[in-house]
Amino acid sequence: QEKVILEKITASKIETVKDHILALGKIVGFVPSTKQPYPGEKLLWIAIQQLNAIKTGFFLAQSYGTG
């Protein structure tokens, strides 16, 4: 379910670990460049926390019949 939620909020198709990492970076505003193609540990940690908050909201909305 995490993959589905992440695909919906980033409008990205996630098929590989690379896609997953870039989608996580996208939810915290990371833009890849040639110097830094992937988000660092700190940004990934922030992204995971945000994704968990989004998942909580998603599941709460589903339990109340609004999702």
Secondary structure, DSSP 8 states (H G I E B T S, - for coil): -HHHHHHHHHT----SHHHHHHHHHHHTT----SS--S--HHHHHHHHHHHHHHHHHHHHHHHTT--
